[in-house]
Every structure is written in structure tokens, then in C-alpha cells.
Amino acid sequence: MTTVLVCELSEISAVGIEAVLKLAACEVVGHCRSGDEMLRIAELLRPEIIIASSGTLGDEAIAMFRKLRFGSHRPRIILLVETNPETTAADLDEFNADGLLMRDASAATFLECIKSVREGRPWLDPDLLHYLARPEPTMAPADNLTSRERQIMHLAALGMSNKEIARQATLSEGTVKMYVHHILAKLKLTNRTQLAAFANSRSQHPSARHSLIDKFERPSAARDLCREPPSSAPGDSSRRVAR
């Protein structure tokens, strides 16, 4: 049996996820409700797969995933994506997950994702492709950032936590948090994931959607979604995993 650690803040959602995992012949070895707890349990139980929701991990998700990738135990990671109007392909690319799945995906889609990731093949939710095919939002220029703010922005784009940025920039953790807050306000962004996407977009001109999709094995028809937005809303909500 494939061992799985579930990181999900909502108990109802965690129960729904575990029910689907049983259908996939997976054993849930633990539940957690925060990123720090996820790292601790992953090191102790060494699950083969970690399933975590972006909403549970919050702004520290990228840093948490980086620690998992560079630790002694390197599990495969499936991210349950909680989308909002500002979510872009560049945001999701930063997570470097093995599987990207809409948080309200159907049980059948969830099973397909688990099967693919378990076999070592990256997987991208087709409904997420539809979502990302919409026009990407424009963001405010960074010309009004100070040199120190630009430094903090680029360190955050590397996935560093506030503590790691503080050490690198020789500042207190509280000062870093204040800088991040001011930078987000100036750029009219809402979280660090968007900040990382913004910083990377200034140095990488090719479409982030193409970069993201090239990492995953999807049919050529799915790649066409990068060029033409769909005419209908994605997915059938009648068969969704518990929210």
C-alpha cells in the first residue's frame, strides 16, 4: 500500500480525502493542520506521498515544499489548489509539486491524479488548465519599490521564509514581515505566492502557462488550452470531493 500524509485544515475535507484514498489502495499514516506539523510528521513517518491544500499551508507553502525537496526524505507532493481571481500559472509553478489538483475536484479526477503521481508521472488537473486559460491579470509596476524592498521581494521569490530572509538580509524577522506587507500593498498583491510570480515574471518573458504545462504529461489537446480560453465553465460540481 502507498503511504500518504494529508495536510488539511478542514476536518470534513480530510475525511473526504481519506475516503478517496482508500479507493486508491492508499494508507493514510497521518493528518496534520499546519506546515510545521507536516514537516515534523513527514520526517518521522516518511510517507511516499503528501497531499496538502494551498489554503492550509498559506504563504509559507513554497518554503515548506522546498524543505521537503531538500530533506533526507523526499516524498511526492500533490497540491490541492484553492483558486482565486488572482491565481496564475506562475503562482502554481513556484510550488514545484508532482501533482496539481483543484481542491474541489471530482473523486474520479482525484484517483487519476494519485495513480499518475504514484507511478512517478507528473499530473495536472484538466479543470485547472481551463481555469488558467483565462486572461492573466495585470500587476502594478515595481518602479516605486526601494532597493531594500526589491531585495526582499527577490528573496521571497526564492521561496525563503521570513526567518530565512531576515538572516540573509541581516534584519529582524518582524522587520521582514513589515517589508513584505508594504511590498504587497505597493504592488497591489495579496500573498507571497503572487509576489514570487511577479518577481519571476520580470526576468522570464515566456508564458508561465507554457512553462507549467511543459512539466506535466498531458494530451496535446490540453496544451491547446494555453492558446484558446474555453467557452464553458470547467468541471461538473456534482461529483466533487468534500470541501
Summary of the structure (lengths in Angstrom):
residues: 243
radius of gyration: 18.1
end to end distance: 25.6
largest distance: 53.6
contacts: 770
relative contact order: 0.15
helix: 51%
strand: 13%
